[in-house]
Amino acid sequence: MAGAVDLSALKQRASSGEGGSAPAGGVDVTEANLEAEVLVRSNQVPVVVLLWSPRSDASVQLGQTLGQFAQSDGGKWSLATVNVDAAPRVAQMFGVQAVPTVIAVAAGQPLASFAGPQPAEQVRAWINSLLNATAGKLQGGPAEEQVDPELAQARAHLDAGDFEAARQAYQKILDNNPGHPEAKAAVRQITFLQRAQAHPPGAILAADAAPDNIDLALAAADVEIMQQQVSAAFDRLIELVKRTSGDDRTKVRTRLVELFDLFDPSDPEVIAGRRKLANALY
């Protein structure tokens, strides 16, 4: 997941000042924190992943039940919630076809699951069975990771929606440790988000009306990424690469590579985009 970014969640947080409306008692999971909050965390305690939608009353009710149990159990297990509307690619990773779906993860591997609404007593019994099955087999206990104070501060700025402060904090970490993976990805993602939000609402229409205007095309591609139209953004710039040369081509190609780097390198749309770019160049 290194370098992955959940742009829809970042956009929502930036515009609303909130981090989502996940059920109480759990952590809201996106592509950006999936590894830390589910895979890594599951080496310490079982992680119960609820894939839900605010449009589903059954999802909301099940989330409330799980949240109450998570709080009453005092850290014996962790609740992670995935809003499939805000993070559809995470839902795809879990192979979920309907909500609500609950998947238990331990030691980085799926252990048990169920789909659909369940009575509270059955949910309680399922959790008890999970705890019994994993007892003594994980590292256990609250998170033992010692988080660097500067990293913790940068994350706090990001959680608060203060993107400029977060970018500066992460940049400071990068200045001292140029290879820091989280800081590198965060600076790249936040820089993109700040730039994309500065574009006018009609950026796509303006670029469509003047297809050879490089600046308009770059702005439109940013907006399309924000709107989760990833392939459209890539294709727009690849077509422009074909029609340009010299410094203009370099400018477009450089921006396109920056957009590729916002996502996991194994993302199918990134792989397809890089292949198309190579064909356009050679």
KERODREN-391696 format. One record per residue: residue in one letter; x, y, z of N, C-alpha, C in turn. Coordinates in steps of 0.001 Angstrom, whole numbers, plus 500000, padded with zeros to 6 digits. Each point is the difference from the previous one (the first is absolute). Last residue first. Layout:
BEGIN
AXYZXYZXYZ ...
This chain:
BEGIN
Y507378506508472576500909499217499147499296499295498852 L497814502915503279501347500575499921500867499304498963 A495541498520500988499922501361499459501376500616499802 N499586495745502048499659499918498568499960501369499355 A500645499769504651501166499475499302499757499899498501 L496402501241502725500984501087499915501242499525499262 K496651496845500902499577500938498966501000501136499838 R500757496953503480500171499334498718499606500930498844 R499254501472504386501433499992499689500271499330498659 G495548499969501600500431501349499657501472500055499638 A498150495951501602499515500295498648500467501375499546 I501012498774504396500731499128499081499590500287498554 V497616502187503365501352500540499897500824499173499007 E495710498516501063499901501218499195501367500658499832 P499600496098502761499816499703498572499933501250499124 D502828499665504614498634500347499618499828499768498494 S504137499568502632499320498823499455498556500271499606 P502890503326502082500529499643498676499300498810499359 D497574503440503399500825498810500109500497499617498598 F498830505094500436499337498724500202501005498878500175 L501072504599499014499014500145501071499415498656500412 D503097500707496305500617499757501303499046500205501173 F498775500922495401500200498563500194500457499717501432 L499761504469498729498672499437500267500087498488500181 E503903502257498757499626500407501353498636499421500379 V501454499443495608500731499101500896499694500341501458 L498233502845496752499354498696499925500680499000500929 R501892504289499459498777500054500806499303498639500010 T503787500412497258500380500112501408498782500022500902 R499371500103495311500440498674500457500360500027501490 V498878504076497906498828499134500121500397498633500547 K503462503057499128499134500533501044498798499089500235 T502933499055496412500630499693501286499118500452501160 R498700501158495630499807498571500253500585499600501358 D500722504381498590498577499786500273499724498539500323 D504351501326498632499704500354501391498538499773500353 G501124497491495666500914500886500713499598500231501443 S495964498628496977501412499645499853500837500946500851 T494408498003498967500971501019500373501423499495499784 R495817497465499428499870501183499133501040501073500309 K499577495789502456500110499632498579500040501231499093 V499219500507504641501398499618499761500212499688498516 L495642500727501469500726501256499850501486499740499782 E497193496368500906499675500537498669500739501302499751 I500407498161504257500702499154499026499725500483498580 L497688502026503585501386500455499902500811499155499019 R495478498849500758500034501391499554501449500450499789 D499135495751501934499839500020498543500074501418499446 F500122499363504730501206499481499353499899500128498483 A496205501173502468501088500951500240501272499550499299 A496326497091499918499734501176499167501112501031500148 S500055496172502781500385499674498625499793501188499068 V498571500517504506501447499833499892500435499736498563 Q496002501967502820500035499659498581501467499824499592 Q498239501467504391500208498561499820499885499553498543 Q500011504563501865498673499434499772500050498493499768 M503987502514500567499199500273501194498620499365499903 I502769499813496229500513499116501047499183500172501274 E499047502932496516499500498651499701500512498983501022 V501605504409500232498601499946500425499422498607499744 D504374500854498476499945500038501465498568499823500496 A500644500462495396500433498674500458499981499933501525 A499118504153497947498879499073499820500361498601500495 A503375503313499965498992500293501019498844499006499916 L503289499763496706500554499569501280498992500223501127 A498894501581495707499971498537500039500531499476501332 L500216504627499109498616499593500223499889498481500111 D504196501800498918499637500337501378498570499584500326 I501595499412495516500646499112500963499558500289501426 N497458500553495232500497500889501044500539499132501144 D497753498366496016501448500141499873500599500955501033 P495185499000499550500728498756500265501519500106499916 A495609502992500908501310500385499450500963498844500217 A495507499537501332499787501027498969501309500444499356 D499955496900503622499366499366498840499811500997498860 A501612501577504127501015499211499302499426499321498767 A497064502389502795500941500931499365501059499244499222 L496930497529502587499351500580498818500949500939499261 I501515498220504061499887498950498984499364500540498725 A500386502862503813501305499681499416499895498961498892 G496734502619503075499831499680498582501267499586499304 P499797501329504707499057498894499792499876499574498542 P504666502181501672498596500422499921499082498826499708 H504719499453502733499496500120498634498524500418500004 A502712498958503926500100501390499553499445500208498593 Q500410495727502249498882500759500554500021501461499551 A503539497019498789498753499636499322498823500823500502 R504298500484502043499993500523498631498656499745499321 Q500692498205504277499962501464500082499932500615498604 L500533495329500299498672500414500447499878501514500054 F504236498051498972499026499830498922498637500547500410 T503287499938503255500335500997498976499020499918498842 I499710496715503311499471501286500473500278501098498991 Q501744495690499123498539500000499956499412501353500399 R504727499299500232499553499895498611498481500138499915 V501944499812504245500331501267499348499498500003498564 A499535495977502389499099501039500506500271501342499332 A502807496241499055498674499839499407499075501134500422 K504277499924501937500121500206498553498632499925499319 A500336498996504602500158501432499745500052500290498508 E499846495477501390498736500684500292500095501476499675 P503970497312499429498908499673499059498702500761500266 H505300501400500689498868499649500868498754499751499141 G504682501378498708499372498753499575498787499603500806 P502829503972500799499428500063498637499294498729499550 N501133502438504692500028498601499566499348499908498619 N500579504214502061500912499246500862500160498551499563 D497043502863497683501289500692499963501044499245500824 L495479498551500054500717499619498780501369500655499918 I497118501196503524500445498623500184500817499548498787 K497980504150499699501090500064500976500564498611500260 Q496174500368497335501185500438499269501207500089500928 Y495767499042501843500539498845499292501275500370499230 A497761503472502147500509499064501005500612498766499340 Q497871503227497278501236500533500545500624499031501012 R495771498925498231501030499925498952501340500486500536 A496265500401502816500399498600499848501108499869498958 A498045504203500601500818499666501164500492498556499908 E497045501374496686501261500722499860500918499693501177 F495602498182499990500885499375499033501333500724499848 D496066499252503586500915501116499759501093499500499065 G496364497296501975499682500659498737500858501206499707 A500122496641503699499250501226500280499612500746498725 D502696496072499851498693499616500532499114501212500257 L504459500756498686499243499424498894498598499613500457 H503045501575503217499620501090499095499120499467498865 A501836496814502883498959500772500681499529501159499135 R503631497390498542498735499272499867498852500770500646 A504315501735500525499593500103498597498666499299499780 Q501980499596504209499503501359499797499507500190498571 A502075495920501156498699500104500658499390501386499786 L504351499290498494499056499275499160498596500079500586 E503488501813502510499791500819498804499000499336499057 P501328497633503914499157501169500302499731500876498780 D500802494663499628500832501193500107499108501217500244 V498540495079501492499868500929498889500859501232500264 Q499827494687501537500414501292500518500008500995498833 E497139495227500833500860500802499142500309501339500671 E497025496430501509501280500161500649500957500873499207 A494357499161500794501043500252499010501309500330500694 P496825497137502935499835501222499251501169500203499055 G499150494941501284500178501264500695499747501186499116 G501662495223497818499077500454501034500310501355500554 Q501764496457496644500872500748500912499206500571501160 L497976495625497873500422501288499462500874500694501024 K497910495792500870500651499781498704500481501294499345 G497346499204504228501380499564500142500760499836498713 A494883500157499369500598500190501334501413499422500041 T496545499989496359501274500712499865500732500171501319 A495684497807499576500816499398498936501382500642499893 N496687501706503022500466498693500442500957499383498981 L497881504036498907500978500225501060500561498677500507 L496512499829496834501213500561499393501097500173501042 S495746498705501460500647498894499298501314500455499358 N497292503241502010500586499132501019500746498830499357 I497561502824497171501204500677500511500685499136501048 W495895498487498368501005499939498928501309500637500466 A496247500280502823500523498631499986501097499857498945 R497706504096500206500795499813501209500658498616500012 V496938500946496604501238500752499774500931499813501194 Q495743498223500382500797499196499077501324500692499678 E496887502267502697500524498850500723500840499092499108 A497752503833498167501133500368500839500597498785500711 P497574499295495287499590500418501343501234500244500864 Q500435500699494724499968498906500967499508500538501335 P500419501253494166499740500369501401499929498769500885 G503033499687495529498619500276500357499839500344501467 A504091496929498610499363501072499228498564500154500454 F505204497970501886498574499787499812499428501212499267 S505105497240501503499191501093499459498523499640500075 A505737498698501398498581499643500008499212501183499472 L504785499909499682499805498834500856498554499503499975 P504088503019497003498581499878500355499756498690500736 Q504831502464500300499220499092499165498539499992500414 G503808502322502210500006500415498608499170499155499074 A500227499373504794501330499749499432500025500284498504 A495250500040501170500979499737501050501315499618499347 V494550501999498990501368499852499509500925499794501196 A494361499814498434500992500014501071501373499714499406 I495167502136497955501125499083499794500974500152501164 V494596501345498135500988500083501082501062498933499770 T495830503005497223500822498797500058501056500209501082 P494814502316498311501281499974500706500702498657499862 V498912501347495938500208500493501360498730499729500817 A502639497757495301498828500604500627500364500467501403 Q503231498039497053498947500204499023498787500716500584 V505744499326500883498660500133500571498983500326498909 G505091499137500305499093499182499206498563500061500463 F504171502379501477499431498975500868499026499099499238 M502021503613497752501103499189500527499488498857500866 Q496952503243498410500403499063498949501124499094500471 A498616503467502817498970498962499951500343498953498943 V502696503748500215500263499149501160498982498865500029 R499438503278496780501096499114499645500400499105501171 P496590503413500416499557498807499264501134499037499674 A498973504076503332501219499244499697499643498717499254 A496621503159501232501157500898499989501279499285499601 D495939497579500358499701501099499092501202500925499861 V499999496353503053500224499547498626499671501088498977 N501814500061505113498843500543499297500202499693498516 V502138497577504424500254500424498628498685500464499386 T502467498949505208498809500158499172500374500560498638 A502080497177504649500348500831498847498790500066499085 L501439498447505396498956500148498977500474500958498927 S502582496532503789499882501329499393498913499986498929 W501228497158504939499966499939498538499760501398499478 K500709499505504510500292498596499709499985499740498498 G498977504269502426501240499790499261500373498555499748 G495908501417502576501212500663500462501283499637499289 D494967498841499894501039498968500100501380500588500275 S496057502718499280499852499259501257501093498951500176 Q499816502565495970500295500864501142499931499232501316 A498829497753496054501422500353499950500384500853501202 F495455498884499351500777498861500483501495500329500032 Q497099503233498208499748499838501434500813498855500578 G500133500679495352500684501078500707499831499899501509 L497663497026497157501420499670500062500776501064500777 T495427500827499241500162498829500860501479499658500172 Q498860503410496983499770500440501377500210498850500981 G500211499055495403501156500790500426499860500478501431 L496399497807497967501051499045500324501261500730500468 Q496432502650498488499631499324501251501087499015500427 V500488502186495851500136500964501096499723499323501327 S499305497498496095501423500268500206500209500901501204 A495627499164498567500547498809500645501488500179500288 D497742503342497559499619500037501411500576498801500754 S501942502396495538499432498725500444499709500062501493 R502195503465497520498700499845499332499275498740500456 P504471501224501349499008500803500728498614499918499358 S503655495991499797499601501184499246498984500785500819 W504247495865500633498666500532500225499728501169499061 L503508495890502072499791500704498737498536500402499953 L503575498536504074498609500163499586499966500797498705 V503770496916502975499789500993498944498525499999499606 V503356498506504303498698499721499393499704501132499019 V504648497823502386499353501183499447498704499561499322 P503606497992504112499117499775498849499365501323499560 V504723500468502246498687499538500456499150499711498766 Q504618500684499372499942500259501434498708499479500609 N500998499893495330501064499208500612499995500142501519 S497100502507497133499508498639500231501083499059500497 R500896504577498694499297499934501288499556498579500320 V501918500904495753500990500073501078499339499826501366 L497063499993496284500996498940499862501013500007501150 V496534503384500087499452498643499887501119498959499997 E500866504742500369498869499790500898499409498595499935 A503806501480497212500300500243501413498861499560500907 E499463499627495255501102499157500460500223500160501498 L496750502752497879499600498592500057501109499129500571 N499683504954499002500353499454501310499625498527500153 A499371502503495828501211500582500570500409499360501311 E495941498934497557501186499400499392501268500468500708 T496012500289503207500082500354498591501203499272499408 V496669500010504836501088499469499187499845500427498550 D498484501458505360499574500060498612501176499618499104 V499005498359505165500827500903499219499564499910498539 G496911499159504724500888499415498998500827501052499305 G496599500853503378500718498853500539500953499358499028 A495630502645498268500818500273501178500666498722500477 P498742500637494780499363499677501279500951500237501166 A500798502950495670500092498598500349499306499746501338 S500467503941496679498983499750501020499972498528500357 G503932503855498002499043498975499677499035499778501148 G503444503278500247500687498813499531499048498881499650 E499593505713499868499761498811500785500756498833499388 G499477504535498212500676500147501277499810498796500888 S498521500974495325499034500013501094500629500227501359 S502449499837495802498857500865499728499046500105501177 A503936497217500115500406501379499779498808500929499840 R499319495315500443500473500578501253500355501470499811 Q498760497537496221498849500168500892500431500681501294 K503344498853496926499183501094499481498825500273500935 L502728496326500939500711501244500258499178501194499552 A498368495739499006499896500271501432500703501296500357 S500271498493495580498614500362500295499845500343501477 L504167498422498339499738501396499690498580500401500341 D503596496324501562498546500012499879499575501446499781 V504789497164499007499333501181500546498506499881499781 A505279497178500031498591500073499607499346501195500666 G504629498484500646499738501013498987498556500098499578 A501410495510502176500860501177500064499676500961498870 M498102495539501082499191501214500000500846501269500000 
